[in-house]
């Protein structure tokens, strides 16, 4: 009964802490401007199932995609076993689902195979990051905490899978010794090999089984509350993020409604003056972004596929689309702490532009959309970059000289080039 009470308290505390952290993340995302992404629900559902659940875009890189798929499936399927652990922990039973008979044998057999595959995949991921030094996994923005975060998660997953297999190994040996309440249930293709290394002493086996059981469940609950401060939050947010993806063609830019209204009023004086009030053109800080931009920031997996295909980054420029998303999330988190401390946001003298993302970064972008196309969870760094550019041009009038020349030519000549409109078709005479 004591263990059941302790387990119940741990489960409640872990659930409460996760709810509190999740509520803060939801609050932070809602700091963004409203945007309607509720149209075409069936098409959105299809995108979510293909991209998030089916991991369609991951397979542009087959080897890491296969490894990630194994970890993903293992995480989803093995956690079905968590339901049994929770029921056993609260009720004091042992392998409560064993009444399923042959199906239970199949489940445990499958869980064991997945556990060893997850363990092996995580080891390979660690080798890729820390020994092979894959370039996109070892760039400047991943130093310090991001690198530690990635390694820590992989190590935790290895430990959790090891505890699961060790628990089963001790359990199987106790089953063979007919020790109560270890009823004979399940099939253990991997743990049966491991059990040969365990002692024959019943008390030692019970200690190993109970320690592994508690280590596994406490580790999972701790992992649950680690997610909100980790890049691995994408495990949850990838699904809503892909559902709310842009359904239009990627190369299409949206006009600013306030500017469109002003232009229409200028072209047709008969139209009523626009009643839209705009606090700021473009993006300077978190509050100028949409809630979808902020959801993107929290969903970023830091995989670096966007940066790996970015032509600006490839040619040595400072721009990294991954860093754009990481900086946005860091600023959003800082804004959230500001609100927590002061009850509402108090100006802190900082902004996303300049304090987190430099002007050199955003003007290096070619707007080619390669980063958007490459992202496995449909994140759009280009929207943030374009918003920052709009602020610099429309609010500060500080566009680069080359851009100012182009804008001047468009205004005077109707084209980006420095020749008169009357000469625009001369090339056809060549």
C-alpha positions in Angstrom: 0.0 0.0 0.0 2.9 2.4 0.7 4.3 1.9 -2.7 0.9 2.5 -4.3 0.5 5.8 -2.3 4.0 6.9 -3.3 3.3 6.0 -7.0 0.0 7.9 -6.9 1.7 11.0 -5.5 4.5 10.9 -8.1 2.0 10.5 -10.9 -0.2 13.4 -9.7 2.8 15.7 -9.2 4.3 14.9 -12.6 0.9 15.4 -14.2 0.4 18.7 -12.5 3.8 20.1 -13.3 3.4 19.1 -17.0 0.0 20.8 -17.1 1.4 24.0 -15.6 4.4 24.1 -18.0 2.1 23.2 -21.0 -0.2 26.1 -20.0 2.7 28.5 -20.0 3.7 27.4 -23.5 0.2 27.8 -24.7 0.1 31.3 -23.2 3.3 32.2 -24.9 2.1 31.0 -28.3 -1.0 33.1 -27.9 1.1 36.2 -27.6 1.3 36.2 -31.4 -1.2 38.0 -33.7 -4.3 36.0 -34.6 -4.3 34.2 -38.0 -7.0 31.9 -39.4 -5.8 28.4 -40.1 -9.1 26.6 -39.7 -10.0 26.2 -43.4 -10.0 22.9 -45.3 -9.9 20.7 -42.2 -9.7 17.4 -44.2 -6.8 18.6 -46.3 -5.1 19.7 -43.1 -5.7 16.4 -41.5 -4.2 14.7 -44.5 -1.0 16.9 -44.3 -0.7 16.1 -40.6 -1.0 12.3 -41.1 1.5 12.3 -43.9 4.1 14.7 -42.6 3.9 14.3 -38.8 2.6 10.8 -38.3 3.9 9.3 -41.5 7.2 11.3 -41.4 7.0 11.7 -45.2 9.6 14.5 -45.5 12.1 12.7 -43.3 12.8 10.2 -46.0 14.7 12.7 -48.2 17.6 11.4 -46.0 16.8 7.7 -45.8 19.4 6.5 -43.2 18.6 9.0 -40.4 14.9 8.8 -41.3 14.9 5.0 -40.7 16.7 5.4 -37.4 14.3 8.2 -36.4 11.3 6.1 -37.4 12.5 3.3 -35.1 12.9 5.7 -32.2 9.5 7.2 -33.0 7.7 3.9 -33.3 9.4 2.6 -30.2 8.4 5.8 -28.3 4.8 5.5 -29.4 4.3 1.7 -29.1 6.4 0.9 -26.0 4.5 3.6 -24.1 1.4 1.5 -24.5 3.1 -0.6 -21.9 3.1 2.5 -19.7 -0.7 2.1 -19.3 -0.1 -1.3 -17.7 2.6 0.1 -15.5 0.4 2.9 -14.3 -2.5 0.5 -13.5 -0.1 -1.9 -11.7 1.4 1.0 -9.8 -2.0 2.3 -8.6 -3.7 -1.0 -7.9 -0.8 -3.1 -6.7 -1.3 -5.7 -9.4 1.5 -7.2 -11.6 1.1 -7.5 -15.4 -2.6 -6.7 -15.2 -3.0 -7.2 -19.0 -1.7 -10.8 -18.9 -5.3 -12.0 -19.2 -5.0 -11.1 -22.9 -3.2 -14.4 -23.3 -1.6 -14.9 -26.7 -2.1 -11.2 -27.7 -0.2 -10.2 -24.5 2.7 -12.6 -25.5 2.8 -10.9 -28.9 2.8 -7.4 -27.3 5.7 -8.1 -25.0 7.6 -9.8 -27.8 7.1 -6.7 -30.0 8.0 -4.3 -27.2 11.3 -6.1 -26.6 12.3 -6.0 -30.2 11.4 -2.3 -30.5 13.3 -1.6 -27.2 16.5 -3.0 -28.6 16.1 -1.2 -31.9 15.4 2.1 -30.1 18.5 1.5 -28.0 20.7 0.8 -31.0 19.3 3.8 -33.0 20.1 6.1 -30.1 23.6 4.8 -29.9 24.1 5.5 -33.6 22.7 9.0 -33.2 25.2 9.6 -30.4 28.0 8.4 -32.7 26.8 10.6 -35.5 26.8 13.7 -33.3 29.9 13.2 -31.2 32.3 10.9 -33.1 31.4 11.3 -36.8 30.6 15.0 -36.3 28.0 15.3 -39.0 28.2 18.9 -40.1 24.6 20.0 -39.7 24.6 18.5 -36.1 27.7 20.4 -35.0 27.3 24.0 -36.2 27.9 27.1 -34.1 24.3 27.6 -32.9 24.3 24.0 -31.4 27.2 24.6 -29.0 26.7 24.5 -25.2 23.1 23.8 -24.1 21.5 22.6 -27.5 24.2 20.0 -27.9 23.9 18.9 -24.3 20.1 18.8 -24.7 20.4 16.5 -27.7 22.9 14.2 -26.0 21.0 14.1 -22.8 17.8 13.0 -24.4 19.6 10.2 -26.3 21.2 9.0 -23.1 17.9 9.1 -21.2 16.2 7.0 -23.9 19.1 4.5 -23.8 18.7 4.3 -20.0 14.9 3.9 -20.2 15.1 1.1 -22.7 17.9 -0.6 -20.7 15.8 -0.4 -17.6 12.8 -1.9 -19.5 14.8 -4.8 -20.7 16.5 -5.4 -17.3 13.1 -5.3 -15.6 11.8 -8.0 -18.0 14.9 -10.1 -17.6 14.5 -10.2 -13.8 10.8 -10.7 -14.2 11.2 -13.7 -16.5 13.7 -15.4 -14.2 11.3 -14.9 -11.3 8.5 -16.3 -13.4 10.6 -19.4 -14.1 11.2 -19.8 -10.3 7.5 -19.6 -9.6 7.9 -16.6 -7.3 4.6 -14.8 -6.4 3.2 -12.5 -7.9 5.4 -13.0 -11.0 2.9 -15.1 -13.0 4.1 -16.6 -16.2 3.1 -14.1 -18.9 4.8 -12.6 -22.0 7.6 -13.6 -24.3 11.1 -12.2 -23.8 13.4 -12.7 -26.9 15.9 -10.1 -25.8 15.6 -10.2 -22.0 15.9 -14.0 -21.9 19.5 -13.5 -23.1 20.1 -10.8 -20.5 18.6 -12.9 -17.7 21.4 -15.4 -18.0 23.7 -12.7 -16.5 21.5 -12.1 -13.5 22.0 -13.8 -10.1 19.8 -16.8 -9.1 19.1 -15.3 -5.6 15.3 -14.5 -5.4 15.7 -11.5 -3.2 18.4 -10.0 -5.5 16.1 -10.6 -8.5 13.2 -8.9 -6.9 15.4 -6.0 -6.0 16.6 -5.7 -9.6 13.1 -6.0 -11.0 11.6 -3.4 -8.6 14.5 -1.0 -9.1 14.2 -1.2 -12.9 10.4 -0.8 -12.7 10.7 2.3 -10.6 13.6 3.7 -12.6 11.6 3.2 -15.8 8.4 4.9 -14.6 10.1 7.7 -12.7 12.4 8.3 -15.8 9.3 8.5 -18.1 7.6 11.0 -15.7 10.8 13.1 -15.5 11.1 13.0 -19.3 7.5 14.2 -19.6 8.4 17.3 -17.6 11.7 17.8 -19.4 10.0 18.1 -22.7 8.8 21.8 -22.2 12.4 23.0 -21.9 13.8 20.8 -24.6 13.8 20.7 -28.4 12.1 17.4 -28.0 8.8 19.2 -27.5 8.3 18.5 -31.2 7.2 15.0 -30.1 3.9 16.7 -29.2 3.8 19.9 -31.2 4.7 18.4 -34.6 1.0 17.3 -35.0 -0.7 20.7 -34.5 2.1 22.4 -36.3 1.7 20.4 -39.5 -2.1 20.6 -39.2 -1.9 24.4 -39.3 0.6 24.5 -42.1 0.2 26.9 -45.1 -1.8 25.0 -47.7 -1.0 27.5 -50.5 2.0 27.3 -52.7 5.2 27.9 -50.8 6.4 30.7 -53.1 3.3 32.9 -52.5 3.8 36.0 -50.3 0.9 37.5 -48.4 0.3 41.2 -48.8 0.0 43.3 -45.6 -3.8 44.1 -45.3 -3.2 47.6 -44.0 -0.9 48.5 -46.9 -3.3 46.9 -49.4 -6.1 49.0 -48.0 -4.0 52.2 -48.3 -3.0 51.5 -51.9 -6.6 50.8 -52.9 -7.7 54.1 -51.3 -5.0 56.0 -53.2 -5.9 54.4 -56.5 -9.6 54.9 -56.1 -10.5 58.1 -54.1 -14.2 57.0 -54.2 -13.4 54.2 -51.7 -13.9 54.9 -48.0 -10.7 55.5 -46.1 -9.3 52.4 -44.5 -10.3 51.9 -40.9 -7.4 49.5 -40.1 -5.0 50.7 -37.4 -1.5 49.3 -37.4 0.7 49.5 -34.4 3.8 48.4 -36.4 4.6 47.4 -40.0 6.6 44.2 -40.1 8.3 42.4 -37.2 10.5 43.8 -34.5 9.8 41.6 -31.6 7.8 38.5 -30.5 4.5 40.4 -30.2 4.6 41.3 -33.9 4.7 37.6 -35.1 1.6 35.4 -35.6 0.8 32.6 -33.2 1.7 30.1 -35.9 5.3 31.6 -36.1 5.6 31.1 -32.3 4.2 27.6 -32.6 6.9 27.0 -35.3 9.6 28.2 -32.9 8.5 25.7 -30.2 8.2 22.9 -32.7 11.7 23.3 -34.1 13.6 20.0 -33.8 17.0 21.7 -34.4 17.7 18.9 -36.9 19.4 21.4 -39.2 17.9 20.2 -42.5 16.9 23.7 -43.3 20.4 25.1 -42.7 21.9 22.2 -44.7 20.1 23.2 -47.8 20.2 27.0 -47.4 22.3 28.4 -50.3 23.3 31.4 -48.2 24.7 29.2 -45.4 26.3 26.8 -47.9 28.3 29.7 -49.4 29.6 30.8 -46.0 27.2 33.6 -45.1 26.1 34.0 -41.5 22.4 33.0 -42.1 21.2 29.8 -40.5 17.4 29.2 -40.7 17.7 26.9 -37.7 19.2 29.7 -35.7 16.4 32.0 -36.7 13.9 29.6 -35.1 16.1 28.9 -32.1 16.5 32.7 -31.5 12.8 33.2 -31.8 12.1 30.5 -29.2 14.7 32.0 -26.9 13.2 35.4 -27.1 9.7 34.0 -26.6 10.9 32.1 -23.5 12.5 35.3 -22.2 9.2 37.2 -22.8 7.3 34.5 -21.0 9.6 34.8 -17.9 9.1 38.6 -18.1 5.3 38.1 -17.9 5.6 35.5 -15.1 7.7 37.9 -13.0 5.6 41.1 -13.7 2.1 39.7 -14.3 2.2 41.4 -17.8 5.0 42.2 -20.2 7.2 45.0 -19.1 9.5 46.6 -21.7 13.0 45.2 -21.1 14.9 47.2 -23.8 15.4 44.1 -25.9 13.9 42.9 -29.2 14.1 39.9 -31.5 15.7 42.1 -34.1 19.3 43.1 -33.3 19.4 41.5 -29.8 18.8 38.0 -31.1 18.8 38.1 -34.9 21.2 40.3 -36.7 20.5 42.4 -39.8 23.3 40.7 -41.7 21.5 37.3 -41.2 18.2 38.4 -42.6 19.6 40.2 -45.6 21.6 37.1 -46.5 18.4 35.3 -47.3 17.6 34.6 -50.9 13.9 33.9 -50.2 14.3 30.6 -52.1 12.1 28.6 -49.7 14.6 25.7 -49.5 14.4 25.8 -45.7 10.6 25.6 -45.8 10.7 22.7 -48.2 13.3 20.8 -46.2 11.7 21.1 -42.8 10.3 17.7 -41.7 7.5 19.4 -39.6 6.6 22.3 -42.0 8.2 25.1 -40.1 8.5 28.4 -42.0 11.6 30.5 -41.1 11.1 32.7 -44.2 8.0 34.3 -42.7 10.0 35.6 -39.8 12.8 36.8 -42.0 10.5 38.6 -44.3 8.7 40.2 -41.3 11.9 41.5 -39.9 12.8 42.9 -43.4 9.5 44.7 -43.6 10.1 46.4 -40.3 13.5 47.6 -41.4 12.2 48.9 -44.7 8.8 50.3 -43.7 9.5 51.5 -40.2 13.1 52.5 -40.1 13.8 53.1 -43.8 17.1 51.4 -43.4 17.2 49.0 -46.3 20.6 48.2 -47.9 21.8 50.6 -50.6 21.4 47.9 -53.3 17.7 47.4 -52.3 17.1 51.1 -52.1 18.4 51.4 -55.7 16.0 48.7 -56.9 13.0 50.3 -55.1 13.9 53.6 -56.7 14.1 52.1 -60.1 10.7 50.4 -59.7 9.2 53.7 -58.6 10.7 55.7 -61.5 11.1 53.1 -64.3 8.5 50.5 -63.5 11.3 47.8 -63.4 14.2 47.0 -61.1 16.7 48.0 -63.8 18.1 51.5 -64.5 16.6 52.3 -67.8 13.5 54.1 -69.0 10.2 52.3 -69.4 10.2 53.1 -73.1 13.3 50.9 -73.5 12.0 47.9 -71.5 11.1 45.8 -74.6 14.4 46.6 -76.5 15.7 43.1 -75.7 13.2 41.6 -78.1 14.9 43.3 -81.0 18.3 41.6 -80.4 
